[in-house]
Each structure stands twice: as C-alpha cells, then as structure tokens.
Amino acid sequence: MKLRWSRQAQRDLLEIGRYIAKDGRAAARRWVERLRQRARQAAAYPHAGRIVPEHSRPELREVLLRSYRIVYFVGDDAIEVLTVFEGHRLFPKRVVPDARDDEG
C-alpha cells in the first residue's frame, strides 16, 4: 500500500524533531527516521496495527514506537498517517476528520 502523511502528521514530526534537537540534532534526525520507518512498516501490513481504542473503528489503526503512537487511516490503496504523538497524552480530537467520524 502507499503511504501518505497528513499535514498534521508532518507538523507532528517537525515538532518532535525540534524538541529532540534541543539535546542533539543527529539524535533528532535518527528518531524521526525511525518513526517514518515504523509508518512504512504499517503501510506494508496495514491491518497489523491495533484498532485505536478511543474510536473502535477498524479503518483507524495505530502502531507504537516506544512511547509514540502513529495513528493512521486505512484506505483502499493507501494508508494516511493522521498524527504522531506521545502515548501519555490524550488522543487529539482534531485528528479524525468529520467525514470519517460519520463512517461505521
């Protein structure tokens, strides 16, 4: 499957990278690349990710990398990463577009 990144997910990666870069730019680049790689793995096996418990919808899934949640929407020919955030935070309400909230 193809892999797409929403604008929000792209912003999330930038914010994560900037935060980690305070301690070291090389470490920030490596960590963001690890998150991207995890998303690529999810695209290869989209239904292997768990269903997001806050929404209980089969097309809304996530994979974990340490404390980070990578949330994605499974479409017919692609997955779209919707957000990337630390697991100790509440699930962001802004992530799931209204049209998708009405499905299922």
VOGU-3710 file (C-alpha; in Angstrom, 3 decimals, decimal comma):
1> mklrwsrqaq> 0,000/0,000/0,000  1,029/3,575/-0,498  1,923/5,758/2,450  0,619/9,293/2,803  1,229/11,815/5,572  -1,445/14,315/6,584  -0,378/17,904/7,195  -0,954/17,326/10,883  1,325/14,277/10,921  4,022/16,218/9,064
11> rdlleigryi> 3,763/19,006/11,657  3,918/16,423/14,430  7,197/15,021/13,058  8,654/18,530/12,813  7,680/19,306/16,403  9,089/16,014/17,663  12,312/16,626/15,760  12,653/20,172/17,091  12,091/19,034/20,653  14,660/16,246/20,459
21> akdgraaarr> 17,113/18,514/18,605  17,472/20,557/21,804  19,603/17,648/23,036  21,167/16,832/19,672  20,357/17,290/16,008  21,722/13,907/14,945  19,586/12,145/17,543  16,524/14,061/16,360  17,125/13,040/12,737  17,572/9,395/13,731
31> wverlrqrar> 14,429/9,365/15,854  12,245/10,985/13,188  13,588/8,490/10,645  12,683/5,635/12,997  9,120/6,999/13,202  8,975/7,227/9,399  10,283/3,668/9,091  7,633/2,408/11,503  4,963/4,064/9,351  6,423/2,384/6,242
41> qaaayphagr> 6,117/-0,955/8,027  2,481/-0,160/8,806  1,854/0,542/5,110  3,212/-2,896/4,253  0,865/-4,577/6,770  -1,882/-2,026/7,477  -4,223/-4,312/9,411  -1,441/-5,485/11,730  -1,732/-2,243/13,704  -4,208/-2,237/16,530
51> ivpehsrpel> -7,577/-0,530/16,249  -7,408/2,839/18,017  -9,205/2,167/21,317  -10,626/5,692/21,590  -12,608/5,213/18,362  -13,085/1,423/17,914  -13,218/1,714/14,123  -11,491/-0,946/12,001  -10,106/1,560/9,481  -8,494/3,722/12,175
61> revllrsyri> -5,367/1,983/13,441  -2,102/2,664/15,179  1,362/1,280/15,648  3,680/2,081/18,511  7,323/3,017/18,697  8,396/3,199/22,311  6,104/5,836/23,830  4,907/7,250/20,493  1,627/6,407/18,788  1,474/6,582/14,989
71> vyfvgddaie> -2,207/6,791/14,076  -3,320/6,079/10,523  -6,401/5,628/8,378  -6,559/2,527/6,177  -7,924/3,291/2,714  -8,373/1,098/-0,343  -4,881/1,612/-1,785  -3,034/3,666/0,836  -2,732/4,431/4,482  -2,690/8,028/5,651
81> vltvfeghrl> -0,794/8,812/8,810  -3,045/11,216/10,695  -0,908/12,048/13,718  2,143/11,048/15,724  2,139/11,798/19,437  3,444/10,605/22,777  1,275/7,920/24,297  0,915/9,613/27,678  -1,085/12,405/26,022  -4,805/12,215/25,359
91> fpkrvvpdar> -5,885/11,290/21,856  -6,125/14,572/19,897  -9,710/15,332/18,858  -8,550/17,238/15,781  -7,173/14,091/14,164  -10,226/12,328/12,736  -11,957/14,375/10,021  -15,722/14,745/10,360  -16,458/12,741/7,211  -14,594/9,772/8,649
101> ddeg> -16,273/10,172/12,049  -19,640/9,506/10,370  -18,486/6,196/8,878  -19,014/2,885/10,653
//
